Amino acid sequence: MRNATVFVSEFVLHCEVTSEIRSFTVVALAIVYLVTLVGNLLVLLVIILDHHLQTPMFFLIGTLAVIDLLHNTNLIPKMMALLLFDTSPVPFGACLAQMFLVFHLEIVESFLFTVMAYDRYIAVIHPLRYPQLVNGRTVWAGVLLCNVLSGMPMTVYLVFVHELSFCRTNVLPYCFCDFASMVLVSCTDNSKYLHFLSTTATTLGFGTLAITLFSYGRIAHAALKISSSEGKGKVFDVLITHLLVVLLFYLPLLSAFILPGVGVKLSTEAYNALVIIGTVVPPMINPIIYSFRNKEMKNTIKKLFTGKRTTPGINDHKIRQKGNEAFRGKVESNVNLK
């Protein structure tokens, strides 16, 4: 490598998991991956088979399912192999590919959470304009824009990795290829790499989180106008569960990526735990929260396995009553309570 360093053709991953909990970790990862596969594949199958679900909202849910499948497939099998068989050496190019895919999917997912929250915001706050503002073309454009915006910082990360010199070791104390770990084990003395990581995490993370929280806040404000306590409870139940999943994704990753760049040194165990929780757990939970609580989705799944369809719930376009009952139906339906 440049500056009289040894050329690194591969990295050696060292997943710091003690032997006492290694078996438990492997079993836990296997369960997470199995639930991720079954849940997200079922979501995609149901959306493909039922043309009534081929709407902008379910297209976004299907896109989230694809991202989650790619995310955990990129990480969990390799982590399990590392823990079981100690297959730690990873070629330089393969390591960069894994790092790129991890970062890219995380950034795209943060944008997608924002788009999904904004979609529900328009449906609840501006229902009459929803068909004009949200359609197949705008949703495709939104997903494409998410990927384009993610590719911009990822190009910089790839350039930075090729600037790093590894004169001391090529062992990464981590369970998969990670940019921050590469920087910390390199002998390149330049703080710009971690600062850029913290800056992008702060800008993209807090920016998308703020828009998401604003959308949920406006929906919650609309829900307060519902006179029925049962209706309010249903709306806030959905909002709280959605918010918990969003925070489970954001908080661990933002903590892991921002703190090192501002001078807070995390232990290897703490950093590993934060990133792994924020990376592999949400893909397992997302189908349950965003899909299987939806009555249309549940009806289609029941039809798929039993051949029978339950009586569909009352959609807001069928409600003809006036006043608070109509508003309650609109909010509950558009928040994805059906």
N, C-alpha and C positions, 0 to 999 in steps of 0.2 A: 504494500500500500504506500501512498505518498508519505513524505517526511520520515523516511527510513523505518517504516513500520512493516510488519509481516502481513502479507496479503491474506485476507480472511475469505476462504472459499465456502465456509459453513459456520453456523452458530451451534453451540451446544446448549440445549435447554435444560435447566436444573429446576424442576418444580419442587419447591421446598415444602413438602408435606411429610410429616413425621410418620414413621412406620406404624405407630399405634392407630392413626386415623386414616391411613392410606386406603385400606379396604373399604371403610365407610365412605370415603370421598369418591372412590370408583363407583360404588353402588349408587350414591346420590347423583353423580353425573349421569349414570345410565338411566336412572328414573327420570331425571330432567329431560334428557334427550328423547326418551321414549314418549313422554307426554308431549313434548314439543312436536315430534313427528306426527303423532296421532291427531293431536288437536289441530294443527295448522293444515295438514293434508285433508282432514275432514272439512275444515272451513272452505278450502279451495274446491273440493269435490262438490259440496252443497251449492256453492255459488255458480259453478259451471253447469250443474244439472238443472237448476231451477232458474228459468229465464226471468221470473218475477224478482229475483234477487240481483239481477244484473243492472243495478242502478249505481249512480255515482258514489253513494255512501258505501255500498257493499264492494264496489271496485276498490275503494281505499282500504277497506278491511282485508280484501284479498291481497292487495299489494303488501300490506303489513305482514300477512301470513307468509308470503314469499320471502320477504326480508328476514323474518324470524327463522325460517327453515335454513336459509343460506348461512345466517349468522351462527347458529348452533352446530350446523354440519361442518362449518369451517373450523370450529374450535373443539367441540367436545370429543369426537372420536380420537383426535390427535392427543388431547390431554389424557384420555383414558389409556391410550397406547403408551404414552410416556410414563404414566404411573404403574402400569402393569408390566411392561416389558423393557422399560428404560431405553426406548428408542429415541434418544435425545438429539443426535446430530441432525441438523436441518440445513440443506444447501442454501447459500446466500440468496439466490433468486427466489426459492420457495418461501424463505423467511420473509422477504420483502413483499411477496404476493399475499401472504397471510396477514401481515401488518396492514397492507393497503386495504384488503377486504374488510378487516375488523373496523378500521377507522371510517371507511367509506359507508359501511352499513350503519354504523352508529350515528353518523351525521345525517344520513338520509332518513333514518328512523326519527330523529329529533325533528326534522322538517315535516315528516309525515304526521307525527302527533299534532303538530301545529295546524296542518291542513285539515285534519280530521276534526279538531276542536272548532276551527273556523267554519267548517261545513255545518256543524250542528248549531253554531251561533247564527248563521244566516237562516237556517231552517226554522229556528225558534223566533228570532227577532225580526226577520224579514221574510216570512213564509211566502208572500205573494210574489216576491222577486226571485225566490229560490230556483225555479225552473230556468230562468234566464241566466242567473249568475253561475249556477252549478249544473253542468251537463257533461256529456262524455268528452267533448273537446277540451273544456277547461280542466277537467280532472286529469286527462292525459298530459296536458301542458304543465299542470302542477307537479305531477310525478317526474316528468322530464326535467323540470326546473330544479327539483330537489336533487337529482343526480348531478346536474351540471354544477350547481353551487357547491356540492360536496367535492367534486373533482378539483376545484380550484385550490383549496388548502392541501389536498392530498398530493398534488404535483410538487408543492414546496417541500412536503415531508420526504418525498422520494429523492429530491435533490439534496436535502440535508443529510440523509442516510449515506449517500455516496461521498459526502464531505468528511464523515467521521473516520478517525483512525483508531485501530484496535491494536495497540502495541503491548498491552498487558495481558488481556484475556479475550477469548471469544465465547465465554460461558455467560449465558443470560440467566440470572436468578429468577426465572419466571416460567409459567406453565405454557406460554405461547409467545410468538414473536411480537415484541412491543417496542414502540419507538422510544419511550422514556427509559426503558431498561437498556437499550442500545446506547443511548447518550450517557447514562451513568457508568457503564463499564468501559466506555471509550476513553482514549487518552487525549481527546480534543478538548482543550480548555476554552470553551466558548459558551457563555450562558444564553446566547441567542436561541439555541435549540429548545431549551425548556421554557424560555420566555414566550417563544412563538406558540408552543403547545398550550401554555396557560392563556395566552391572548385569544387564540382561536376557540378554546373551550369556553372562555368567559363570554366572548362575543356571540358565538353561535348558540351556546348552551343557555345563557341567561336571556338572550334575545328571543329564541323560540319558546322558552319556558314562560316568559312574560306575556307573549301573545296567547299562548295556551291558557294561562291563568285568567287573562282578561276575558277570553271567550267563555270560559266556565263561570266566571263571575257574573257576566251579563245574563247567562242562562239561569243562574241561581237567583238573580234579581227578578227575572221574569217568573220564576217558580213561586216566589213569595206572594205573587198576586193571586195565586190559586186559593180559593176559599176552603177547599177540602183538605183536611189534615192528612188524609190518606194519600191524596195526590201529591202534596208537598213531600211527604215521606218517600214516595217512590222516586221522585225526581232527584232529591238529595241523596238517596241511596246510590243511584247511578253515578251522580257527579262525584261522590266521595270515593267510590271504587275506582272510577277512571282516574281521579286525582292521585290516589295511592299508587296505581301502576305507573303513572307518569313520574311521580317523585322517586319511586323505586329505580327507575331508569336514570333519572337525572342526578340525584344527590350523590350516589356513590361515585359515578364517573366524574362529575364536576369536582368533587373533593380530591380524587386521585390525580386529576390532570392539572388542577389549578394550584393546589398547595405547594408542590415541588417548585413551581415557577416563581412563587413569591417568597421562597426561602424556608418553607416549612418542610422539614425532612421527615418522611414517613418511613417506618420500618418496612422491610421487604414483605413481611407477613401481612401488615395492614394494607399496603398498596395492592398486593395480590388479591386479598379478600374483597376490597372495594371494587376493583375492576371486574373480577369474576362475577360478583353478585350483580352488578349493574349490567353485565354483558349477557350472561346465560339464563338468569332467572326471568326477566320480562318476556322473552320469547315463549316461555312455557305458560305464563299467566295470561298473555294478551288474548288468545282465543277464548278463554273462559270469560274474561271481562267484556271484550268488545263484540263477541259473537254469540256465545252460547246462552247469554242472558236475554237475547232478542227472541221474541215470540215467533216471528217469521222464520228465523233460522231453526228454532226448535221444532216447529211444525214440519219443515222440510226434512230435518234429520229423522223425525219419527216416520215420515212417509217413506224415506229411503230405506229404513230398516224393517218397517212393518207393513208398508203398502197402504197405510191409512194416514189421513191428514186430520188433525184436530181442527175445530172451528176457529177460524182466524179471529184475532182480536179486532176491536172497533178501531179503524183508522181514522185519523182526523178529518179526512175528506168525506167520511160517512156521517160525521157528527152534524146534526142539524139543529141542535138545541142552541139557545142563546146564552149570552152572559158568561158567567164564571165556568160553567160546565164546558162550554165550547173552548174557552181558553185553556182549561185544564187538559182537555183532550189533545189540543195542539201541542202544548209543551211536553206532555208525557210521551206522545208519539215521536216528536222530532228529536227529543233527547235520546231516542233509541231504547225506549222502555217496552215496546210492543211485545 
